[in-house]
Amino acid sequence: MNAIEYLKKYGDSNTYEEDLKRLQQGEPVQYIVGNVDFYGCPIIANPNVLIPRFETEGLVEKVIAKVKNRSNLKIVDLGTGSGCIAIALKKQLNCEMDAVDISAPALQVAMENAKINQVDITFYKGDFLEPLHDTYDVIISNPPYIAYEEEIMDIVKKNEPAIALYAEGHGLLCYKKILTDAKSYLKPNGIIAFEIGYQQGEVLKEYARKFFPTKKITIEKDLQEKDRYLFIE
Ligand SMILES: C[S@@+](CC[C@H](N)C(=O)[O-])C[C@H]1O[C@@H](n2cnc3c(N)ncnc32)[C@H](O)[C@@H]1O
C-alpha cells in the first residue's frame, strides 16, 4: 500500500485534504494518521518516537518462538520508544515486563500506549541498563544503530527523533554499552535479542563473544534476507 492509500484507509476523512498536504510536504503518513498497528497492537506514533518497523515485528516474533515454553519470565526492553516491543511481548507471553528509555517524551508515549493496550509494564527513565536492579530471562533491544556518517532517507532524517536513530562509534556504541553491562542483569539461561543494522552482524558477534564466551551467538535474517537480528542464548 502506498502512503496515499494508507492515508485514505487509516486517516481521518474529515481532515483528508489537510493531511494530504502534510504528506506532500514530506511528513511520514504514520505520524499524520497518528497510530500504527504493531504485531496486532494499536500504537500511537508521533514525532517523539520512532515509527515501529516491520523488521522489529520480526524480532518480537523470533523472541516469542524462543521463550514461549518458559514460565515466570522477566523481560526488559531497552530503548522502548513507543513501547511497541514491550507491549507486543507482554500481550503474547505470560511475563513481567520492564522497559527503559532515556527520552522523557518517548516514555510518555510508551505509557499512553501501555494504557491503550491495557498491559502492565514498569517504565524507567535512564541509560539502558543503568536504572535497573534485577536479572532478566530476556534482554531485548532495538537501539539507535545508524552511523552519523551514513546517508539515510530524507523522510526519516527530517522527521524521526535523532536520539532514536543515531549512535556513535559507526552506529555500534549502544550495543557495546549494553553488552558491557549485560552479564550482571541476565539470568543464567537468559537471552539477549538485538535488532541490528544489516552490516553490523559480524563485528557485533565478535564483540559479544568477549562477554559471553560460552553462549550460542547467532545472526538471523529479516524477511528481505538481510542480517537483522543478533541472539545470544
Ligand atoms: C531505534 S529506537 C527503538 C524504539 C522502539 N523500541 C522500536 O523498536 O520501535 C531507539 C530508542 O532508544 C532510545 N535511546 C537512545 N539512547 C538511549 C539510552 N542511552 N538509554 C536508553 N534509551 C535510549 C531512544 O530514545 C529510542 O526511543
The ligand as a Tripos MOL2 file, in Angstrom:
@<TRIPOS>MOLECULE
LIG
   27    29     1     0     0
SMALL
NO_CHARGES

@<TRIPOS>ATOM
      1 C1         15.5690    2.6950   17.3340 C.3       1 LIG1
      2 S1         14.5450    3.4030   18.6100 S.3       1 LIG1
      3 C2         13.5620    1.9690   19.0280 C.3       1 LIG1
      4 C3         12.2170    2.2830   19.5900 C.3       1 LIG1
      5 C4         11.3280    1.0450   19.7480 C.3       1 LIG1
      6 N1         11.9200    0.0900   20.6730 N.3       1 LIG1
      7 C5         11.0950    0.3730   18.4170 C.2       1 LIG1
      8 O1         11.6610   -0.6960   18.1940 O.co2     1 LIG1
      9 O2         10.3550    0.9300   17.5930 O.co2     1 LIG1
     10 C6         15.7060    3.5200   19.9220 C.3       1 LIG1
     11 C7         15.1860    4.0790   21.2540 C.3       1 LIG1
     12 O3         16.2940    4.1010   22.1760 O.3       1 LIG1
     13 C8         16.2160    5.2640   22.9740 C.3       1 LIG1
     14 N2         17.5600    5.5540   23.4760 N.ar      1 LIG1
     15 C9         18.5970    6.1720   22.8530 C.ar      1 LIG1
     16 N3         19.6700    6.2270   23.6530 N.ar      1 LIG1
     17 C10        19.3090    5.6110   24.8150 C.ar      1 LIG1
     18 C11        19.9970    5.3440   26.0370 C.ar      1 LIG1
     19 N4         21.2740    5.7320   26.2100 N.pl3     1 LIG1
     20 N5         19.3380    4.6950   27.0220 N.ar      1 LIG1
     21 C12        18.0440    4.3190   26.8460 C.ar      1 LIG1
     22 N6         17.3380    4.5320   25.7110 N.ar      1 LIG1
     23 C13        17.9690    5.1820   24.7140 C.ar      1 LIG1
     24 C14        15.6450    6.3210   22.0510 C.3       1 LIG1
     25 O4         15.0530    7.3670   22.7850 O.3       1 LIG1
     26 C15        14.6440    5.4920   21.2250 C.3       1 LIG1
     27 O5         13.3710    5.5420   21.8090 O.3       1 LIG1
@<TRIPOS>BOND
     1     1     2 1
     2     2     3 1
     3     2    10 1
     4     3     4 1
     5     4     5 1
     6     5     6 1
     7     5     7 1
     8     7     8 2
     9     7     9 1
    10    10    11 1
    11    11    12 1
    12    11    26 1
    13    12    13 1
    14    13    14 1
    15    13    24 1
    16    14    15 ar
    17    14    23 ar
    18    15    16 ar
    19    16    17 ar
    20    17    18 ar
    21    17    23 ar
    22    18    19 1
    23    18    20 ar
    24    20    21 ar
    25    21    22 ar
    26    22    23 ar
    27    24    25 1
    28    24    26 1
    29    26    27 1
@<TRIPOS>SUBSTRUCTURE
     1 LIG1         1 GROUP 0 **** ****
